Amino acid sequence: MNTATMLRLRINGRNYDLAAHPAERLVEVLRHQAGITSVKEGCGTGQCGTCTVLLDGRPVVSCLIFAGEAVGREITTVEGMSRNGEMHPLQKAFLAHGAVQCGFCTPGMLLAAKALLDENARPSEEEIRRALVGNLCRCTGYRKIIDAIQSVAGVPRARRAAARRGARR
């Protein structure tokens, strides 16, 4: 891809004019041209969710999206979740519930969870699991991640604990 052009991408509410080929993968443009390193590349085939970003509020794997496809659309990365230096409630919940371990999958998990809660403020555990299906975590076993999301959705701690006990039977 030797013919770069200027692409205007709207990332986290800010316009970026970046020299990139329209067929360059979005993950590469975000990391290398825009300097947004929270967007990680795991598998490069769209199966792990590590490179998840929100494109117009919908989770997409940026390793399978061309940068040119994102022109004129809103890209949100985990950096775009906080407001005025204040972490998003999901970010706080992930910390409080120990849902962050190595951190590699965390940005994609947070963005998938944000998209879910933006669409459905009170999802069931099954709906949360479905929303996270494209994001692989090898550290936490998902329980802490689900607990964190449920806490933001307003599911009482006692009900979460009872559901876990029932699932073990």
C-alpha positions as YAML, in Angstrom:
chain: A
units: angstrom
residues:
- id: 1
  name: MET
  ca: [0.00, 0.00, 0.00]
- id: 2
  name: ASN
  ca: [2.25, 2.68, -1.28]
- id: 3
  name: THR
  ca: [-0.33, 5.35, -2.20]
- id: 4
  name: ALA
  ca: [-1.33, 6.98, 1.03]
- id: 5
  name: THR
  ca: [-3.96, 9.68, 0.97]
- id: 6
  name: MET
  ca: [-5.32, 11.95, 3.64]
- id: 7
  name: LEU
  ca: [-8.21, 10.32, 5.46]
- id: 8
  name: ARG
  ca: [-10.29, 12.26, 7.94]
- id: 9
  name: LEU
  ca: [-11.36, 9.94, 10.74]
- id: 10
  name: ARG
  ca: [-13.52, 10.99, 13.67]
- id: 11
  name: ILE
  ca: [-12.10, 9.21, 16.70]
- id: 12
  name: ASN
  ca: [-13.48, 9.75, 20.19]
- id: 13
  name: GLY
  ca: [-15.24, 12.94, 19.13]
- id: 14
  name: ARG
  ca: [-12.16, 14.48, 17.52]
- id: 15
  name: ASN
  ca: [-11.21, 14.74, 13.84]
- id: 16
  name: TYR
  ca: [-7.89, 13.26, 12.76]
- id: 17
  name: ASP
  ca: [-6.38, 13.88, 9.32]
- id: 18
  name: LEU
  ca: [-4.20, 10.84, 8.75]
- id: 19
  name: ALA
  ca: [-2.00, 9.78, 5.85]
- id: 20
  name: ALA
  ca: [-3.16, 6.25, 5.12]
- id: 21
  name: HIS
  ca: [-4.28, 4.07, 2.26]
- id: 22
  name: PRO
  ca: [-8.08, 3.61, 2.31]
- id: 23
  name: ALA
  ca: [-7.56, -0.18, 2.13]
- id: 24
  name: GLU
  ca: [-5.24, -0.21, 5.15]
- id: 25
  name: ARG
  ca: [-6.74, -2.01, 8.12]
- id: 26
  name: LEU
  ca: [-8.35, 0.29, 10.67]
- id: 27
  name: VAL
  ca: [-6.44, -1.34, 13.55]
- id: 28
  name: GLU
  ca: [-3.14, -0.31, 11.95]
- id: 29
  name: VAL
  ca: [-4.25, 3.25, 11.24]
- id: 30
  name: LEU
  ca: [-5.57, 3.70, 14.79]
- id: 31
  name: ARG
  ca: [-2.39, 2.35, 16.37]
- id: 32
  name: HIS
  ca: [0.31, 3.67, 14.06]
- id: 33
  name: GLN
  ca: [-1.08, 6.90, 12.62]
- id: 34
  name: ALA
  ca: [-3.45, 8.07, 15.38]
- id: 35
  name: GLY
  ca: [-1.32, 6.68, 18.24]
- id: 36
  name: ILE
  ca: [-4.26, 4.96, 19.94]
- id: 37
  name: THR
  ca: [-2.58, 1.91, 21.42]
- id: 38
  name: SER
  ca: [-5.51, 0.61, 23.47]
- id: 39
  name: VAL
  ca: [-6.67, -0.99, 20.23]
- id: 40
  name: LYS
  ca: [-4.65, -4.19, 20.24]
- id: 41
  name: GLU
  ca: [-4.17, -6.75, 17.52]
- id: 42
  name: GLY
  ca: [-4.55, -10.33, 18.64]
- id: 43
  name: CYS
  ca: [-5.44, -12.81, 15.94]
- id: 44
  name: GLY
  ca: [-5.73, -10.55, 12.88]
- id: 45
  name: THR
  ca: [-8.67, -12.64, 11.68]
- id: 46
  name: GLY
  ca: [-11.56, -11.10, 13.61]
- id: 47
  name: GLN
  ca: [-11.98, -13.98, 16.04]
- id: 48
  name: CYS
  ca: [-10.54, -12.73, 19.34]
- id: 49
  name: GLY
  ca: [-12.13, -9.27, 19.72]
- id: 50
  name: THR
  ca: [-8.95, -7.67, 21.01]
- id: 51
  name: CYS
  ca: [-9.15, -4.95, 18.35]
- id: 52
  name: THR
  ca: [-12.83, -4.14, 18.99]
- id: 53
  name: VAL
  ca: [-13.87, -0.52, 18.54]
- id: 54
  name: LEU
  ca: [-17.30, 1.04, 18.24]
- id: 55
  name: LEU
  ca: [-18.18, 2.24, 14.76]
- id: 56
  name: ASP
  ca: [-21.24, 4.46, 14.98]
- id: 57
  name: GLY
  ca: [-21.93, 2.84, 18.36]
- id: 58
  name: ARG
  ca: [-21.74, -0.77, 17.12]
- id: 59
  name: PRO
  ca: [-18.86, -3.09, 18.06]
- id: 60
  name: VAL
  ca: [-16.65, -4.10, 15.13]
- id: 61
  name: VAL
  ca: [-13.30, -5.83, 14.91]
- id: 62
  name: SER
  ca: [-10.97, -3.22, 13.46]
- id: 63
  name: CYS
  ca: [-8.62, -5.81, 11.98]
- id: 64
  name: LEU
  ca: [-11.32, -6.61, 9.37]
- id: 65
  name: ILE
  ca: [-12.40, -3.02, 8.59]
- id: 66
  name: PHE
  ca: [-10.63, -0.87, 6.02]
- id: 67
  name: ALA
  ca: [-9.77, 2.63, 7.19]
- id: 68
  name: GLY
  ca: [-11.64, 4.02, 4.18]
- id: 69
  name: GLU
  ca: [-14.85, 2.39, 5.46]
- id: 70
  name: ALA
  ca: [-14.60, 4.46, 8.64]
- id: 71
  name: VAL
  ca: [-14.45, 7.86, 6.92]
- id: 72
  name: GLY
  ca: [-17.48, 9.94, 7.90]
- id: 73
  name: ARG
  ca: [-18.33, 7.65, 10.80]
- id: 74
  name: GLU
  ca: [-17.75, 7.91, 14.56]
- id: 75
  name: ILE
  ca: [-15.03, 5.63, 15.92]
- id: 76
  name: THR
  ca: [-14.96, 5.11, 19.68]
- id: 77
  name: THR
  ca: [-12.07, 3.47, 21.47]
- id: 78
  name: VAL
  ca: [-11.79, 2.84, 25.19]
- id: 79
  name: GLU
  ca: [-10.16, 6.27, 25.56]
- id: 80
  name: GLY
  ca: [-13.44, 7.78, 24.36]
- id: 81
  name: MET
  ca: [-15.43, 6.23, 27.20]
- id: 82
  name: SER
  ca: [-14.27, 8.62, 29.91]
- id: 83
  name: ARG
  ca: [-15.66, 12.13, 30.20]
- id: 84
  name: ASN
  ca: [-13.80, 15.11, 31.64]
- id: 85
  name: GLY
  ca: [-11.15, 12.84, 33.12]
- id: 86
  name: GLU
  ca: [-13.78, 10.70, 34.86]
- id: 87
  name: MET
  ca: [-13.82, 6.99, 34.08]
- id: 88
  name: HIS
  ca: [-16.98, 5.51, 32.62]
- id: 89
  name: PRO
  ca: [-19.03, 3.46, 35.14]
- id: 90
  name: LEU
  ca: [-18.06, 0.28, 33.26]
- id: 91
  name: GLN
  ca: [-14.37, 1.09, 33.63]
- id: 92
  name: LYS
  ca: [-14.85, 1.66, 37.36]
- id: 93
  name: ALA
  ca: [-16.83, -1.57, 37.70]
- id: 94
  name: PHE
  ca: [-14.18, -3.60, 35.88]
- id: 95
  name: LEU
  ca: [-11.61, -2.34, 38.39]
- id: 96
  name: ALA
  ca: [-13.88, -2.84, 41.40]
- id: 97
  name: HIS
  ca: [-14.75, -6.42, 40.40]
- id: 98
  name: GLY
  ca: [-11.24, -7.49, 39.45]
- id: 99
  name: ALA
  ca: [-12.33, -7.97, 35.84]
- id: 100
  name: VAL
  ca: [-8.98, -6.63, 34.64]
- id: 101
  name: GLN
  ca: [-6.05, -8.99, 34.69]
- id: 102
  name: CYS
  ca: [-3.55, -8.89, 31.84]
- id: 103
  name: GLY
  ca: [-5.57, -6.11, 30.21]
- id: 104
  name: PHE
  ca: [-5.17, -7.32, 26.64]
- id: 105
  name: CYS
  ca: [-8.87, -8.08, 26.10]
- id: 106
  name: THR
  ca: [-10.16, -5.37, 28.43]
- id: 107
  name: PRO
  ca: [-10.66, -2.51, 25.93]
- id: 108
  name: GLY
  ca: [-12.67, -4.73, 23.59]
- id: 109
  name: MET
  ca: [-14.71, -6.15, 26.47]
- id: 110
  name: LEU
  ca: [-15.47, -2.66, 27.76]
- id: 111
  name: LEU
  ca: [-16.58, -1.45, 24.34]
- id: 112
  name: ALA
  ca: [-18.76, -4.51, 23.69]
- id: 113
  name: ALA
  ca: [-20.35, -4.02, 27.12]
- id: 114
  name: LYS
  ca: [-20.88, -0.30, 26.49]
- id: 115
  name: ALA
  ca: [-22.62, -1.01, 23.18]
- id: 116
  name: LEU
  ca: [-24.86, -3.56, 24.91]
- id: 117
  name: LEU
  ca: [-25.79, -1.24, 27.79]
- id: 118
  name: ASP
  ca: [-26.37, 1.67, 25.41]
- id: 119
  name: GLU
  ca: [-28.93, -0.50, 23.62]
- id: 120
  name: ASN
  ca: [-30.29, -2.44, 26.62]
- id: 121
  name: ALA
  ca: [-29.78, -0.91, 30.06]
- id: 122
  name: ARG
  ca: [-30.96, -4.05, 31.89]
- id: 123
  name: PRO
  ca: [-29.62, -7.07, 29.98]
- id: 124
  name: SER
  ca: [-29.94, -10.60, 31.30]
- id: 125
  name: GLU
  ca: [-26.82, -12.62, 31.99]
- id: 126
  name: GLU
  ca: [-27.49, -14.54, 28.77]
- id: 127
  name: GLU
  ca: [-27.68, -11.28, 26.81]
- id: 128
  name: ILE
  ca: [-24.39, -10.16, 28.35]
- id: 129
  name: ARG
  ca: [-22.76, -13.47, 27.42]
- id: 130
  name: ARG
  ca: [-24.04, -13.13, 23.84]
- id: 131
  name: ALA
  ca: [-22.72, -9.57, 23.60]
- id: 132
  name: LEU
  ca: [-19.26, -10.73, 24.70]
- id: 133
  name: VAL
  ca: [-19.10, -13.83, 22.51]
- id: 134
  name: GLY
  ca: [-16.66, -12.20, 20.08]
- id: 135
  name: ASN
  ca: [-14.23, -11.16, 22.83]
- id: 136
  name: LEU
  ca: [-11.91, -13.82, 24.18]
- id: 137
  name: CYS
  ca: [-10.37, -13.63, 27.64]
- id: 138
  name: ARG
  ca: [-7.83, -16.13, 28.82]
- id: 139
  name: CYS
  ca: [-7.36, -14.78, 32.35]
- id: 140
  name: THR
  ca: [-10.64, -14.18, 34.16]
- id: 141
  name: GLY
  ca: [-13.01, -16.92, 33.11]
- id: 142
  name: TYR
  ca: [-15.61, -14.18, 32.36]
- id: 143
  name: ARG
  ca: [-17.36, -14.34, 35.76]
- id: 144
  name: LYS
  ca: [-15.80, -11.12, 37.05]
- id: 145
  name: ILE
  ca: [-16.46, -9.39, 33.72]
- id: 146
  name: ILE
  ca: [-20.13, -10.41, 33.82]
- id: 147
  name: ASP
  ca: [-20.41, -9.32, 37.47]
- id: 148
  name: ALA
  ca: [-18.95, -5.92, 36.60]
- id: 149
  name: ILE
  ca: [-21.40, -5.41, 33.72]
- id: 150
  name: GLN
  ca: [-24.35, -6.57, 35.83]
- id: 151
  name: SER
  ca: [-23.39, -4.14, 38.60]
- id: 152
  name: VAL
  ca: [-23.56, -1.22, 36.14]
- id: 153
  name: ALA
  ca: [-26.88, -2.59, 34.87]
- id: 154
  name: GLY
  ca: [-28.21, -2.45, 38.42]
- id: 155
  name: VAL
  ca: [-28.39, -6.18, 39.18]
- id: 156
  name: PRO
  ca: [-28.13, -6.46, 42.98]
- id: 157
  name: ARG
  ca: [-25.11, -8.30, 44.37]
- id: 158
  name: ALA
  ca: [-27.34, -10.84, 46.17]
- id: 159
  name: ARG
  ca: [-29.10, -11.76, 42.93]
- id: 160
  name: ARG
  ca: [-25.76, -12.15, 41.12]
- id: 161
  name: ALA
  ca: [-24.48, -14.43, 43.90]
- id: 162
  name: ALA
  ca: [-27.69, -16.50, 43.90]
- id: 163
  name: ALA
  ca: [-27.43, -16.94, 40.13]
- id: 164
  name: ARG
  ca: [-23.84, -18.17, 40.49]
- id: 165
  name: ARG
  ca: [-24.85, -20.66, 43.22]
- id: 166
  name: GLY
  ca: [-27.69, -21.93, 41.03]
- id: 167
  name: ALA
  ca: [-25.35, -22.33, 38.06]
- id: 168
  name: ARG
  ca: [-23.00, -24.55, 40.10]
- id: 169
  name: ARG
  ca: [-25.69, -27.07, 40.97]
...
